[in-house]
Amino acid sequence: MSNALSDAHVHALTTRIEADETLTITPMAVETDRGLVLVDVGPAGSVGALEVHLEGIGYDLADVWLVVLTHHDADHAGGLAELLDHTDAIVATHREEAPYVRGERDPIKSEGDRYLPVDVDLELADGVRVPTLAGPMVVVETPGHAPGHVSLYFPESEVLLAGDALVADGDVPLEGPKPEYTLDMDRAIESVGDLAALEIDGVVCYHGGYAEAGTERLAELYATLEE
Ligand SMILES: [Zn+2]
């Protein structure tokens, strides 16, 4: 890959899922000195594809020691229970997302149709840092798409894993959150503003994958969305 990810120990596990409609998702695997951090999992039934991807980079499911969920939506967290049949990973998400993952509340966007709940071991907050082979991975609170949505930022490589705070599946390299899927658009726009304050050289969106776009594009997006 000839982009900011190429030698960063940060791997995009882009997968096409054939469901009611075709869905392309991008869970991320980040190498650390004790194995892998997985950022988002995928919907129920996607763990087989995940396993194939991990084998491709020399790992298996049992090497995942930490799963970070950007938020609780089923297309990100639905496969987590199945993954945990294969590894003893710690599960981390923002405290506002945890009740949905744990099954104390139904997922906001699929009420009554919930995925298998799992325990959350660690509740994330702004500024939490996880040491990785790509340098620290820093939690950035980016609420709006979901109440406790988080993005992950690598200051050394200036790469941002945006989750669903940004989208890259349109005609332009990087777009703001999609209003039809966003719970609180005003907060989501403020989150884009917060991200635009970081030094960013490349962005990975869960929907759309890697975008060759940085701080300048984010500032431009924020200015447009704010109007
Ligand atoms: Zn999503």
Residues whose N, C-alpha, C, O or C-beta is under 5 A from the ligand:
A	BS01	ZN	D73 D75 D164
